[in-house]
Amino acid sequence: MSAGRLEGKVVLITGAGSGMGAEATVRFAREGAKVVACDMNLEAAQRVVQTAQAAGGKAIAVAMNVAKEAEVKAGVAAAVKAYGKLDVLYNNAGIFPNDDNSVTNTEEKVWDTVLAVNVKGVYLVCKHGIPELLAAGGGSIINVASFVALVGCTVPQDAYTASKGAVLALSKSLAVQYGPKGIRTNAICPGPIETPLLTAWLFKEPAEKAKRLNRIPMGRFGKSEDIVNMALYLASDESKWTNGAAMVVDGGITSNYF
């Protein structure tokens, strides 16, 4: 069997217990990566790791709340202890609570929680992970932003929108800082994806679902694999000259005027 696209690479994935993170863990392991699957829900991460291992991949599960520096630091250390290095940081963890609305009616606690996970989490993983990428001679940072970092939304989710705009801006700053040192940093901007985060509420509201589908030229929500396919490219050496990019994978939603 030929080597996978990620053969020899060690990848740390946050939010690996479900949705896009779970898909990425299994897919990356199948492509030859040694995966460190991080999630607040350790049992969920362990189940995903078992699936990856059953398919012949190598992976370990690590408990990590990305908003807590001690846990992030310990998780990075566990990754290096297990596999000797780090090549890829995949900042996938994120939250999108139902009570995130307009700035005028979003509670401060909600705002703080969203920013803590979606922005501070990326900062902390990069803070402790980048030194390991440098020690490995370079690598790739993949940050999951959103299409709402690029366009406004009449159905506001302002904490989430602000957080993803920050992720996009931070990605560009890191690309400039660390590109000369062999680390490329890119952001993926997904459109609405069928993950538990979305379907838990949206699919129970037919009118809300139809409103969003009407904006997507491809006529469907995205699948986890649609985003993971892009992440796989960014994690691999195929993207060795891709740096500071906002990779929009949204079925055309940001190109749709009417």
Backbone bond lengths (Angstrom), bond angles and torsions (degrees), N, CA, C in turn:
res aa  C-N    CA-C-N  psi(-1)  N-CA   C-N-CA  omega(-1)  CA-C   N-CA-C  phi
1 M - - - 1.461 - - 1.525 109.25 -
2 S 1.298 116.78 135.12 1.458 121.16 -179.22 1.524 110.09 -70.18
3 A 1.331 115.20 154.77 1.461 120.50 -179.53 1.518 110.44 -65.04
4 G 1.340 116.36 147.52 1.449 120.75 178.52 1.510 111.37 -75.12
5 R 1.292 115.83 169.72 1.469 121.69 -177.74 1.522 112.21 -67.74
6 L 1.328 117.69 -20.03 1.463 121.15 -178.77 1.526 111.90 -115.82
7 E 1.292 117.09 21.71 1.461 121.39 -177.52 1.527 110.76 -54.63
8 G 1.337 116.08 127.74 1.457 121.45 176.59 1.510 114.88 87.30
9 K 1.311 118.19 -5.66 1.467 120.66 -178.03 1.528 111.19 -93.41
10 V 1.332 115.11 144.60 1.462 121.63 174.63 1.525 107.55 -107.67
11 V 1.319 115.81 124.04 1.465 121.87 -172.76 1.527 110.48 -121.94
12 L 1.321 116.66 128.15 1.458 121.66 173.35 1.522 108.09 -101.55
13 I 1.331 116.15 123.41 1.463 122.03 -178.49 1.517 109.12 -118.70
14 T 1.330 117.42 125.36 1.465 120.66 176.21 1.530 109.50 -94.87
15 G 1.330 115.44 155.49 1.461 119.47 -176.71 1.513 111.31 63.77
16 A 1.340 115.83 38.02 1.468 120.76 -171.72 1.521 113.89 -84.52
17 G 1.325 116.90 -3.78 1.452 119.18 -174.09 1.515 115.94 -79.91
18 S 1.342 117.13 -12.64 1.464 119.67 -178.53 1.519 110.17 -159.35
19 G 1.328 115.38 172.87 1.460 121.10 172.63 1.510 114.39 55.26
20 M 1.335 115.65 -136.68 1.458 121.35 -176.71 1.522 112.18 -63.57
21 G 1.338 116.67 -33.08 1.461 119.21 179.38 1.512 112.47 -66.61
22 A 1.322 116.55 -39.47 1.461 120.53 177.72 1.528 110.48 -66.78
23 E 1.319 115.72 -44.23 1.465 120.53 177.82 1.528 110.12 -59.07
24 A 1.325 116.39 -43.38 1.465 120.20 -178.77 1.520 111.30 -65.99
25 T 1.325 117.37 -40.64 1.464 120.53 -179.55 1.518 111.37 -58.23
26 V 1.306 116.96 -48.99 1.457 121.07 -178.10 1.522 110.71 -68.80
27 R 1.307 116.65 -44.64 1.470 120.41 -177.89 1.525 111.99 -65.72
28 F 1.333 116.76 -44.65 1.458 120.34 -179.33 1.524 110.58 -63.70
29 A 1.345 116.52 -40.71 1.462 119.89 178.79 1.530 110.76 -62.88
30 R 1.315 116.13 -40.04 1.476 119.78 177.58 1.516 111.86 -63.84
31 E 1.333 115.79 -27.88 1.467 120.21 -179.79 1.532 112.35 -88.75
32 G 1.336 116.51 11.25 1.450 119.98 172.21 1.509 116.68 100.34
33 A 1.344 117.69 -2.96 1.468 120.10 179.34 1.522 110.76 -76.49
34 K 1.318 114.99 153.17 1.457 122.11 166.74 1.528 105.30 -95.80
35 V 1.316 116.09 116.41 1.462 120.74 -169.01 1.526 111.47 -106.64
36 V 1.325 115.21 134.58 1.454 122.16 172.73 1.523 106.04 -106.66
37 A 1.328 116.61 103.31 1.459 123.16 -173.69 1.524 109.36 -91.18
38 C 1.329 116.43 108.89 1.471 121.98 -174.84 1.522 110.84 -106.54
39 D 1.335 115.40 135.65 1.463 119.39 178.24 1.522 109.13 -161.12
40 M 1.328 116.62 150.77 1.463 120.88 173.33 1.518 110.73 -60.07
41 N 1.326 116.08 -35.69 1.460 122.79 179.69 1.526 108.07 -92.39
42 L 1.324 116.14 94.41 1.471 119.98 -175.67 1.517 111.59 -62.56
43 E 1.330 117.05 -38.14 1.463 119.42 -179.55 1.525 111.42 -62.02
44 A 1.321 116.42 -40.20 1.461 120.34 178.47 1.528 110.23 -64.10
45 A 1.323 116.16 -43.85 1.466 120.20 178.58 1.525 110.80 -63.01
46 Q 1.316 116.78 -38.23 1.463 120.28 179.25 1.521 111.59 -65.32
47 R 1.326 116.82 -37.60 1.466 119.77 177.66 1.525 110.75 -64.27
48 V 1.325 116.16 -41.30 1.460 120.22 178.48 1.526 110.40 -64.75
49 V 1.312 116.25 -42.05 1.468 121.11 178.38 1.524 110.67 -61.25
50 Q 1.323 117.27 -40.29 1.460 120.40 178.13 1.518 110.94 -61.72
51 T 1.318 116.67 -38.53 1.468 120.38 176.95 1.521 110.43 -64.45
52 A 1.324 116.21 -43.43 1.467 120.45 179.27 1.520 110.99 -63.46
53 Q 1.309 116.36 -42.30 1.462 120.70 -179.69 1.530 111.43 -67.78
54 A 1.321 116.41 -37.31 1.467 120.36 178.97 1.518 111.45 -63.11
55 A 1.344 115.42 -26.46 1.465 120.03 178.45 1.528 111.62 -88.31
56 G 1.342 116.13 6.16 1.451 120.03 177.59 1.511 115.05 94.83
57 G 1.339 117.00 6.01 1.459 120.63 -178.14 1.512 112.64 -90.08
58 K 1.330 115.02 170.80 1.455 122.14 178.02 1.526 108.66 -113.39
59 A 1.336 116.11 125.97 1.458 120.28 -178.32 1.511 109.68 -161.16
60 I 1.331 115.30 152.39 1.457 122.11 172.72 1.522 108.02 -131.36
61 A 1.315 115.79 155.97 1.466 121.45 178.35 1.521 109.50 -105.86
62 V 1.321 116.35 139.69 1.464 122.40 179.64 1.526 108.73 -134.02
63 A 1.324 116.70 132.14 1.464 120.97 175.28 1.521 108.80 -74.95
64 M 1.333 117.01 127.10 1.458 119.86 -179.01 1.520 111.18 -154.29
65 N 1.314 115.63 123.02 1.459 122.25 165.44 1.517 105.37 -97.00
66 V 1.331 117.70 110.34 1.461 120.29 -172.51 1.522 113.11 -65.33
67 A 1.330 117.60 -14.44 1.463 121.22 179.85 1.528 112.18 -86.23
68 K 1.338 117.11 -1.98 1.462 121.27 -178.98 1.526 109.62 -116.64
69 E 1.331 115.12 115.43 1.461 119.64 -172.07 1.522 113.13 -60.12
70 A 1.319 118.20 -40.48 1.459 120.34 -178.68 1.525 111.16 -60.08
71 E 1.339 117.17 -38.64 1.460 120.66 -179.58 1.525 111.41 -72.05
72 V 1.319 116.47 -37.38 1.469 119.64 177.87 1.527 109.96 -66.19
73 K 1.310 116.47 -46.30 1.466 120.96 179.34 1.528 110.68 -58.79
74 A 1.319 116.21 -44.14 1.468 120.89 179.64 1.526 111.20 -66.05
75 G 1.325 116.42 -37.68 1.460 120.24 179.49 1.517 112.73 -65.85
76 V 1.310 116.46 -42.17 1.462 120.63 177.04 1.523 109.65 -63.79
77 A 1.318 116.58 -42.89 1.465 120.42 178.50 1.522 111.24 -61.89
78 A 1.341 116.61 -39.53 1.459 120.75 179.11 1.530 110.93 -64.45
79 A 1.322 116.20 -37.78 1.459 120.55 178.73 1.524 111.22 -62.78
80 V 1.330 115.59 -46.79 1.466 120.22 -179.05 1.527 110.87 -68.24
81 K 1.322 116.89 -37.07 1.457 120.15 177.73 1.523 110.97 -63.56
82 A 1.326 116.37 -40.72 1.465 120.70 -177.04 1.525 112.53 -73.02
83 Y 1.343 116.60 -41.43 1.462 119.58 -170.23 1.522 114.96 -123.13
84 G 1.347 117.29 -1.48 1.453 120.34 171.65 1.510 117.03 87.85
85 K 1.329 117.27 -11.46 1.469 120.36 -177.68 1.512 109.45 -169.52
86 L 1.336 115.27 177.88 1.464 122.40 170.86 1.524 108.52 -137.13
87 D 1.317 116.22 134.60 1.466 121.54 179.02 1.523 113.07 -114.45
88 V 1.332 116.52 -27.94 1.464 120.65 -173.46 1.529 109.82 -139.50
89 L 1.329 115.88 133.17 1.459 122.69 170.64 1.525 107.07 -110.28
90 Y 1.311 116.85 120.05 1.460 121.63 -178.89 1.529 106.91 -114.36
91 N 1.331 116.33 96.11 1.461 122.48 -178.07 1.516 109.84 -84.40
92 N 1.316 114.69 88.01 1.452 122.23 -174.97 1.529 112.70 -103.70
93 A 1.329 118.05 -23.62 1.466 121.28 -175.08 1.528 110.97 -60.49
94 G 1.320 115.63 137.13 1.457 120.15 178.75 1.519 110.44 -168.26
95 I 1.329 115.94 157.11 1.463 120.77 177.62 1.523 110.01 -129.36
96 F 1.331 114.78 154.72 1.462 122.29 -177.50 1.527 107.35 -147.24
97 P 1.332 117.69 75.92 1.466 120.91 -174.37 1.527 113.28 -69.24
98 N 1.318 115.49 151.56 1.463 121.01 -178.69 1.524 112.41 -63.30
99 D 1.329 117.21 -29.30 1.464 119.70 -177.03 1.523 112.54 -91.03
100 D 1.311 116.84 19.24 1.467 122.16 170.74 1.518 106.80 -91.64
101 N 1.316 116.47 111.47 1.462 121.37 -176.68 1.525 110.07 -129.83
102 S 1.320 116.96 -136.54 1.467 121.11 175.95 1.533 109.92 -73.71
103 V 1.317 116.00 159.33 1.462 118.88 176.99 1.527 111.56 -59.46
104 T 1.311 116.91 -25.02 1.465 119.51 -177.16 1.519 113.65 -77.53
105 N 1.315 117.85 -18.02 1.462 118.64 -179.55 1.530 113.51 -134.87
106 T 1.325 116.65 23.20 1.465 120.94 173.78 1.518 108.64 -100.98
107 E 1.317 116.13 127.07 1.463 120.61 -178.57 1.530 110.42 -68.21
108 E 1.317 114.71 147.60 1.469 120.48 -178.88 1.528 111.39 -57.03
109 K 1.316 117.41 -38.47 1.459 121.01 -179.43 1.524 110.74 -62.09
110 V 1.328 116.63 -39.86 1.455 120.47 178.61 1.530 110.00 -64.54
111 W 1.322 115.36 -47.29 1.473 120.30 178.92 1.524 110.96 -55.44
112 D 1.338 115.74 -49.78 1.455 120.59 -176.98 1.527 111.97 -62.99
113 T 1.326 116.56 -39.09 1.462 120.25 -179.10 1.524 111.29 -66.88
114 V 1.331 116.38 -43.72 1.471 120.25 -179.98 1.523 110.59 -63.67
115 L 1.310 116.79 -46.05 1.465 119.48 -179.59 1.527 111.58 -66.63
116 A 1.329 116.81 -33.03 1.466 120.26 -179.93 1.521 111.27 -64.62
117 V 1.313 116.56 -43.24 1.465 119.75 -179.33 1.529 111.43 -78.66
118 N 1.318 116.29 -49.80 1.463 120.37 -169.31 1.522 114.14 -77.33
119 V 1.326 117.58 -28.90 1.477 120.37 -179.06 1.528 111.27 -111.83
120 K 1.316 115.94 -54.34 1.468 118.20 179.67 1.523 110.97 -58.88
121 G 1.320 116.46 -36.40 1.458 120.00 179.03 1.514 112.33 -60.39
122 V 1.328 116.80 -42.76 1.466 121.05 177.80 1.526 109.87 -64.46
123 Y 1.325 116.02 -44.36 1.465 121.18 177.96 1.530 111.21 -56.68
124 L 1.333 117.21 -47.34 1.456 120.25 -175.68 1.529 112.15 -68.30
125 V 1.321 116.80 -41.32 1.473 119.29 178.52 1.525 110.06 -64.00
126 C 1.317 116.44 -40.31 1.464 119.78 177.94 1.530 111.24 -69.38
127 K 1.321 116.26 -40.02 1.466 120.16 179.90 1.517 111.08 -55.85
128 H 1.319 116.21 -45.43 1.463 119.64 -175.98 1.528 112.72 -94.09
129 G 1.313 116.74 -20.57 1.466 119.23 -178.89 1.511 114.77 -87.61
130 I 1.335 117.11 -34.97 1.468 119.97 -177.24 1.525 112.53 -58.41
131 P 1.333 120.44 -42.81 1.465 118.44 176.78 1.532 113.40 -56.27
132 E 1.328 116.53 -33.47 1.465 119.82 178.44 1.528 111.27 -73.43
133 L 1.338 117.29 -36.81 1.467 119.62 175.09 1.523 110.07 -62.94
134 L 1.320 116.35 -41.81 1.460 120.31 178.23 1.527 110.63 -62.20
135 A 1.331 116.61 -41.55 1.463 120.78 179.42 1.528 111.54 -64.29
136 A 1.340 115.58 -28.77 1.463 120.49 179.56 1.524 112.27 -84.33
137 G 1.329 116.91 -3.87 1.461 120.65 178.73 1.507 114.72 95.07
138 G 1.330 116.69 11.44 1.463 120.74 179.53 1.506 110.85 127.14
139 G 1.327 116.10 -174.84 1.455 118.97 -179.96 1.512 111.99 161.07
140 S 1.324 114.86 -157.07 1.463 120.94 -174.22 1.519 110.27 -135.76
141 I 1.335 115.14 135.13 1.466 121.71 172.16 1.521 107.15 -112.84
142 I 1.325 115.65 125.84 1.463 121.91 -179.45 1.526 107.29 -117.63
143 N 1.315 116.96 114.52 1.463 121.83 -179.47 1.523 109.82 -110.07
144 V 1.314 116.64 128.74 1.460 120.34 178.63 1.527 108.68 -87.49
145 A 1.326 116.09 110.09 1.467 122.34 174.71 1.529 106.85 -97.78
146 S 1.315 118.43 -130.69 1.456 121.50 -179.81 1.522 109.69 -170.38
147 F 1.319 116.19 157.85 1.463 119.83 174.45 1.531 111.28 -62.58
148 V 1.338 117.28 -23.95 1.468 119.18 179.35 1.530 112.08 -74.32
149 A 1.334 117.41 -6.40 1.460 120.50 171.41 1.526 110.91 -76.10
150 L 1.343 116.15 -11.45 1.464 121.92 -174.20 1.523 113.40 -112.30
151 V 1.325 117.15 -25.39 1.471 121.05 -177.13 1.523 109.64 -137.02
152 G 1.326 115.90 155.81 1.455 120.37 175.51 1.517 111.20 -78.47
153 C 1.322 115.49 166.75 1.465 120.18 -177.39 1.528 109.86 -136.41
154 T 1.319 116.90 130.21 1.459 121.08 179.64 1.519 112.30 -75.74
155 V 1.323 115.87 -14.17 1.464 121.17 172.48 1.525 105.48 -107.69
156 P 1.334 117.63 89.78 1.466 119.94 -165.71 1.518 114.71 -70.17
157 Q 1.315 113.04 146.69 1.458 123.81 172.13 1.530 104.51 -143.87
158 D 1.325 115.54 66.94 1.457 120.81 -161.48 1.521 115.16 -66.74
159 A 1.318 118.27 -33.22 1.463 119.11 176.91 1.530 109.88 -66.66
160 Y 1.321 115.29 -45.31 1.466 120.24 178.64 1.530 110.54 -62.83
161 T 1.329 116.38 -45.60 1.458 120.83 -179.74 1.528 111.32 -60.54
162 A 1.316 116.58 -46.60 1.460 120.51 178.67 1.519 111.22 -62.28
163 S 1.319 116.40 -39.63 1.467 119.98 -178.28 1.528 110.75 -65.54
164 K 1.311 116.68 -40.21 1.468 119.28 -177.71 1.527 111.51 -75.29
165 G 1.338 116.89 -30.16 1.458 119.32 171.81 1.517 110.87 -63.45
166 A 1.326 116.18 -39.30 1.459 120.98 177.88 1.525 111.11 -65.12
167 V 1.324 116.99 -40.53 1.464 120.65 178.60 1.525 110.65 -61.48
168 L 1.320 115.92 -41.45 1.466 119.96 179.44 1.520 110.79 -64.52
169 A 1.332 117.44 -45.36 1.460 121.33 179.73 1.529 111.19 -64.29
170 L 1.330 116.78 -42.16 1.458 121.05 178.98 1.529 110.88 -63.32
171 S 1.316 116.04 -38.05 1.472 120.19 179.26 1.526 110.96 -59.97
172 K 1.314 116.22 -42.02 1.467 119.78 179.85 1.528 111.45 -68.18
173 S 1.326 116.49 -38.19 1.457 119.92 177.46 1.526 111.01 -63.41
174 L 1.321 116.78 -44.17 1.463 120.70 179.37 1.522 111.27 -65.96
175 A 1.335 116.35 -35.76 1.471 120.16 179.04 1.519 110.75 -60.56
176 V 1.329 116.21 -40.28 1.466 120.88 -179.09 1.534 110.82 -73.81
177 Q 1.329 115.72 -41.30 1.461 119.53 -178.41 1.519 113.03 -66.11
178 Y 1.325 116.40 -44.92 1.457 119.97 -168.17 1.520 114.63 -109.16
179 G 1.326 117.76 -6.30 1.459 119.68 174.29 1.520 112.27 -53.96
180 P 1.341 118.39 -46.04 1.460 119.60 179.09 1.532 113.86 -62.96
181 K 1.327 116.46 -15.51 1.461 120.92 -179.80 1.531 112.38 -102.68
182 G 1.325 115.37 11.91 1.458 119.56 174.21 1.510 115.65 89.97
183 I 1.334 117.35 9.64 1.460 120.40 177.65 1.519 108.92 -110.40
184 R 1.297 117.11 121.23 1.460 121.41 176.25 1.526 108.47 -100.12
185 T 1.320 115.81 139.93 1.462 121.85 -178.72 1.518 109.19 -126.54
186 N 1.315 116.03 126.96 1.462 121.32 -179.47 1.523 110.26 -136.94
187 A 1.310 115.43 155.16 1.463 121.29 177.62 1.527 109.29 -114.75
188 I 1.307 115.81 137.84 1.464 121.71 171.10 1.519 107.32 -98.83
189 C 1.327 116.67 131.84 1.463 121.69 178.96 1.528 109.03 -113.18
190 P 1.330 117.19 87.83 1.463 119.80 -179.13 1.522 111.96 -74.11
191 G 1.319 115.18 150.56 1.447 120.82 164.38 1.521 108.14 -81.37
192 P 1.334 118.71 -169.23 1.466 120.74 179.76 1.530 111.39 -61.79
193 I 1.320 115.83 124.94 1.461 122.19 -176.08 1.520 109.78 -114.56
194 E 1.314 116.30 140.96 1.461 121.69 177.62 1.524 109.69 -75.72
195 T 1.321 115.39 82.77 1.460 121.93 173.80 1.520 107.35 -121.27
196 P 1.343 118.17 167.45 1.474 119.41 176.83 1.523 112.48 -54.42
197 L 1.337 116.54 -31.55 1.453 121.21 179.50 1.528 111.51 -59.71
198 L 1.324 116.20 -38.60 1.467 121.20 -178.31 1.522 111.76 -88.17
199 T 1.328 116.26 -49.23 1.460 119.96 -171.12 1.519 113.54 -71.18
200 A 1.320 118.07 -21.42 1.468 120.68 -178.11 1.512 111.82 -56.65
201 W 1.336 116.32 -31.11 1.465 117.99 -179.64 1.522 112.72 -121.32
202 L 1.335 117.20 -38.79 1.459 119.38 -171.19 1.525 112.66 -66.85
203 F 1.322 116.92 -37.73 1.459 119.02 -176.51 1.520 112.35 -75.78
204 K 1.328 116.05 -8.45 1.461 119.93 174.92 1.520 111.40 -89.74
205 E 1.320 115.93 -6.40 1.462 121.91 -178.10 1.520 109.72 -120.86
206 P 1.341 118.75 87.82 1.472 121.81 -174.77 1.526 113.76 -53.91
207 A 1.324 117.28 -38.80 1.469 120.02 -178.74 1.526 110.53 -67.16
208 E 1.311 116.18 -41.75 1.468 120.36 179.52 1.533 110.59 -67.64
209 K 1.324 115.72 -38.59 1.464 120.43 178.13 1.531 110.14 -63.40
210 A 1.327 116.53 -47.76 1.470 121.07 -178.90 1.527 111.10 -63.12
211 K 1.325 116.94 -38.39 1.469 121.51 179.42 1.526 110.58 -57.95
212 R 1.315 116.60 -42.34 1.459 120.78 -178.00 1.525 112.16 -77.27
213 L 1.319 116.44 -40.28 1.469 119.51 178.41 1.520 111.70 -61.24
214 N 1.314 116.55 -32.51 1.463 121.51 -179.11 1.526 111.89 -63.76
215 R 1.310 117.26 -20.97 1.463 121.06 -178.50 1.527 112.84 -90.18
216 I 1.322 117.44 -8.12 1.464 120.64 -173.48 1.525 109.98 -103.07
217 P 1.335 118.83 109.58 1.467 120.82 -177.82 1.526 114.29 -55.80
218 M 1.329 117.57 -30.71 1.464 119.93 -179.78 1.527 112.52 -74.93
219 G 1.333 116.80 -10.12 1.456 120.33 172.99 1.520 115.85 78.00
220 R 1.313 117.69 12.56 1.461 120.36 177.99 1.522 109.63 -151.78
221 F 1.330 115.03 161.41 1.450 119.42 170.95 1.526 108.22 -75.99
222 G 1.316 115.36 160.66 1.450 119.21 177.50 1.519 111.74 -74.12
223 K 1.323 114.59 160.80 1.457 121.89 173.88 1.528 108.25 -107.31
224 S 1.308 116.33 157.39 1.459 119.84 179.62 1.522 111.17 -54.62
225 E 1.327 116.58 -39.90 1.464 119.28 -177.85 1.520 112.93 -64.87
226 D 1.332 117.42 -25.38 1.468 120.04 177.96 1.527 110.37 -62.45
227 I 1.317 116.55 -37.05 1.456 121.19 179.76 1.519 111.00 -82.59
228 V 1.314 116.56 -39.87 1.468 120.56 -179.09 1.528 110.72 -64.42
229 N 1.320 117.32 -32.82 1.466 119.27 175.99 1.527 111.15 -59.82
230 M 1.321 116.42 -40.70 1.462 120.23 176.69 1.525 110.90 -68.03
231 A 1.323 116.35 -42.79 1.464 120.33 179.23 1.526 111.18 -62.22
232 L 1.315 116.31 -37.06 1.465 120.40 178.23 1.519 110.55 -61.09
233 Y 1.309 116.68 -43.29 1.464 120.81 175.66 1.525 110.92 -60.07
234 L 1.332 117.10 -45.35 1.462 120.78 -176.95 1.525 112.19 -69.47
235 A 1.318 117.41 -29.07 1.468 120.88 178.27 1.524 111.82 -78.18
236 S 1.320 116.68 -24.48 1.460 120.92 -175.06 1.523 111.70 -86.62
237 D 1.324 114.93 168.86 1.461 120.17 177.43 1.527 112.39 -71.99
238 E 1.319 116.99 -7.58 1.463 120.55 177.02 1.531 111.13 -63.55
239 S 1.322 115.78 -22.92 1.478 120.38 -176.59 1.531 111.52 -103.62
240 K 1.307 117.35 27.09 1.470 119.87 -171.91 1.525 113.74 -65.51
241 W 1.347 118.82 -12.34 1.465 120.10 174.79 1.529 111.43 -118.53
242 T 1.312 116.13 19.19 1.460 122.04 176.27 1.519 108.04 -102.44
243 N 1.323 116.41 112.90 1.457 120.69 -174.00 1.528 110.03 -149.24
244 G 1.327 115.97 132.30 1.458 120.88 178.76 1.514 114.01 76.10
245 A 1.321 117.40 17.87 1.465 121.17 -175.32 1.528 111.76 -91.56
246 A 1.333 115.01 150.35 1.457 122.28 169.17 1.524 106.18 -105.10
247 M 1.311 116.41 101.56 1.460 122.01 -175.81 1.523 108.96 -87.61
248 V 1.327 115.80 103.16 1.466 120.93 -175.27 1.533 109.31 -86.51
249 V 1.324 115.36 120.37 1.472 121.92 178.53 1.520 105.98 -128.39
250 D 1.337 115.78 88.82 1.469 118.72 -168.13 1.519 114.52 -140.27
251 G 1.323 118.27 14.15 1.461 120.22 -179.88 1.512 113.60 66.72
252 G 1.332 117.68 10.70 1.456 122.15 178.31 1.514 114.92 96.55
253 I 1.333 117.81 7.24 1.458 120.08 -173.73 1.528 112.56 -61.79
254 T 1.343 117.66 -36.61 1.462 119.40 -178.74 1.520 112.45 -77.87
255 S 1.332 117.33 -7.30 1.471 120.92 176.91 1.519 111.58 -98.92
256 N 1.318 118.13 0.91 1.452 122.62 -171.78 1.531 111.15 -95.88
257 Y 1.319 116.61 111.38 1.453 121.08 177.01 1.528 110.62 -78.15
258 F 1.334 116.79 -48.75 1.467 121.00 176.35 1.519 108.90 -119.69
